[in-house]
């Protein structure tokens, strides 16, 4: 798989994650509005609802942290295109000569 394909897949995954995040935030907002509209008498139900919202927010936050890590790696590669190309060439030469990739790189590997 080429690096351009990996970059394109990262961009598509970013778009999917942002879409999921948007849906999660809309669900959280709707749940918050529903909670506010309910009677104050249902404290137990409200507590369970808040715990569910916290769990949904934790999932959302985890996805956003993963997305941030992928985008940071992608930004480093795009900011250093020449160094990335040289690193990939060195990896290919090392793989052909020694059977493993080069140990040292100036840019991150996209497929890790």
C-alpha angles and dihedrals in degrees: 000000000000125000091244089057090050091049091049090049090050090052091049091047089050091053091049092048092049089051091050090047091052091051091047092051091049090051091049091050092049091048090049092051090048091050092050091050093052124092118270089234094080100074095150093051090047092050091051090047092052091049089052090050091050091051091049090048091050090053089048092049092049091052091049092051090051090047091049091052093050093046092048090054091047091050092052090051094047092046091052103038095151094049090047091052091049091048091051091049091050089049091052093048092046091049091051094048105034105017095242136075123263115277097219125059134167092208131042122261111251096212097058 
